[in-house]
Amino acid sequence: MTDKILIVDDSVSMRQMVNFTMTDAGFTVIEACDGQDGLAKFAADIKLVITDLNMPGMNGIELIKAIRGGAVNRYVPVLMLTTESEAGRKQEGKAAGATGWIVKPFTPEALVATAKKLVGG
């Protein structure tokens, strides 16, 4: 059984690229188009969440807070994958409970290596 990850991004092309990269690395991927959709698809068997910060409706910070405040799998690693590189935004993410932060554009190798480290693989 492979580790299941949840990708949350409002960009279809970004979700497809991350999905392809992570599937190729041996992960099982579930996609969500925004924070609300991600929260609805979040489950106890998710080993990692990769989320964008800026999304309509529920953004990445709000998604992290909802995950951290829930009863199910509240300690799952959450990796921010975003264009935001400002220190204040990173601090806001860390305060909400983000486990890591990768700035777009990114290399697939860096994303896979970070994901494997976070899920213990």
URJO-V793927 format. One line per field, one symbol per residue. psi: psi as a letter, one per 20 degrees, with the letter a starting at -180 (. if undefined). A space follows every 10 residues. Layout:
psi = ???
//
This chain:
psi = pqppqppopi oghggggggg ghghijqppp qqirgggghh iprhjpiqpo qrgoqqdoah ghgghgghir hplijppopp oripjphhhg gggghhjphr pppqqrqhgg ggggghghik .
//
